[in-house]
Amino acid sequence: MLEPCRLCPRECGASRISGERGECGAGKDAEISSYGPHFGEEAPLVGRGGSGTIFFAFCSLRCVFCQNYEISRGKFKYVVSAAELAAIMLELQKRGCENINLVTPTHYLPQIMEALAAAAGEGLQLPLVYNCSGYERVDSLRLLDGIVDIYMPDFKYADEGMARKYSRVSGYPRIAREAMKEMHRQVGDLKLDKRGVAYRGLLIRHLVMPGGVAGTAELMKFIAREISPRAWINIMDQYYPAYMACRYPEINRRITPTEYAAALAAARDSSSEFNLL
């Protein structure tokens, strides 16, 4: 799937094994920006030891408001071999992390699977978190059935035009909806152990955008009707105009308390059984 590359829905066809880089920016080797215990993730992922995050360089989206654009555009990166990536996973486990949290992993799936096999052979036992944008190819996700324990996708837009304008991608609403259905089919609703730490299931993130750009109410209705009325959702209020957002006056501001309250109300109206974080 690396040559021609068809890992993500862009299916750009880059010959990555031969040295080309895909539309996302990724090449033959896995590249990361950093790794370590992260205590700023959702509470069910953090527990006492933190979430063992590995931040992969580049991204298949081109969000004009990206808050991690130095990573998503590959400014901060270094190459890791499969053996080095496996060693990182084992180090995070040794440091007491609750899980291995793969951040924007899709364009490095073959490299990650090679590393994961090696790490499992050396005793890796932590749940695997697939922390992604929601822009996922279902055929790629099916290969992860039985491997990924926790899916944590963003659910960014209800409207195709908004996705094209602000994330430079076609088909996002349709693709993300189908991807989320496949994720839920594999792992179901989020499940917690006696300590309140997640070990399996789907946890959906949704970033509230200024002026209703994200289409929150429509997305919440979809989750309730076609994913689960008991879904776990993090309705996030931390939008701020980063990267190139200053070029778009309508999103060149933080959200208001009223906008955030409306987003929460839309979720509760869609299902009183949602688990909101």
Secondary structure as UniProt FT lines:
FT   TURN            3..4
FT   TURN            9..10
FT   TURN            16..19
FT   TURN            23..24
FT   STRAND          30..38
FT   HELIX           43..46
FT   TURN            47..49
FT   STRAND          51..56
FT   TURN            64..65
FT   TURN            67..68
FT   HELIX           69..72
FT   TURN            73..74
FT   STRAND          78..80
FT   HELIX           82..94
FT   TURN            95..96
FT   STRAND          100..103
FT   HELIX           106..108
FT   HELIX           109..121
FT   TURN            122..123
FT   STRAND          128..132
FT   HELIX           138..142
FT   TURN            143..147
FT   STRAND          150..154
FT   HELIX           160..167
FT   HELIX           172..187
FT   STRAND          191..192
FT   TURN            194..195
FT   STRAND          198..207
FT   HELIX           210..212
FT   TURN            213..214
FT   HELIX           216..222
FT   HELIX           223..227
FT   TURN            229..230
FT   STRAND          232..236
FT   TURN            243..244
FT   HELIX           245..247
FT   HELIX           249..251
FT   HELIX           257..270
FT   TURN            272..273
FT   STRAND          275..276
//
